[in-house]
């Protein structure tokens, strides 16, 4: 039997903490070899800027293999549609049985914020208390919930091009009970925050590395997996202790990495530390209170596998979705 889960089926199934812990475990498994994910193959549409990415991973710990088929279609924004859509197929690694097919919108959003929280837990200064958000959409709201789960955040500083988006952000996180300061520029966010999360689909850098402050941690999250898109300039990567989700994928699909390498601001060794290696202690994370750390997130399939496993278990427990076959 194959379980089919729509976006409404998976909404609110999981707690923030269990998602963060699952993503943490998944990255550790990559470092130890208990999980494997190959580089991402890209399918470019011949007549548009649409791009399709089959993302795959396999886990020995959970005996699962996953394929997430993601569509990245920037032109959808003009149609009032999501720029990214995805579907996750989960199979038994031992028998090949198709266990579940899951709408990817909510799992992608949650695993992205959870990965930032994992990186923050392992890289940020423990006394960090001000969270800065460049971008105020749904992903920003998820980052508040997830980062607040790993550090005692006391205040939020946020910027968006759209005042209405900031107003909606304030309303949505009102239950968190945190003061929110809206500022006039991305620079204002960086200058005020201990932890900065960049959450925009920018093609050109909106963050200048000269703005970074000693002891700061940055989660570079928003740019799509395209080698010509980035939120952080090359100098920013050069100044920071950079940790990536996956080295091979980062140097192929992250504009931050690809362009900083092409411009000669960094070399490949600057990008070789993966988040899983920091989690397991194989590589150091932050080495001093004044060090600037930066997590460069592309988004990887082992994160999707981690979330999908939890969703399948909880959906069957709570009777969500449809079993067919």
Beta strands, then each sheet from edge to edge (+ up, - down):
strand 1: 2-5
strand 2: 35-36
strand 3: 41-44
strand 4: 51-59
strand 5: 64-72
strand 6: 84-92
strand 7: 98-103
strand 8: 130-134
strand 9: 155-159
strand 10: 179-182
strand 11: 195-198
strand 12: 217-220
strand 13: 241-244
strand 14: 293-296
strand 15: 322-324
sheet 1: 2+ 4- 5+ 6- 7+ 1+ 15-
sheet 2: 2+ 4- 3+
sheet 3: 10+ 9+ 8+ 11+ 12+ 14+ 13+
end
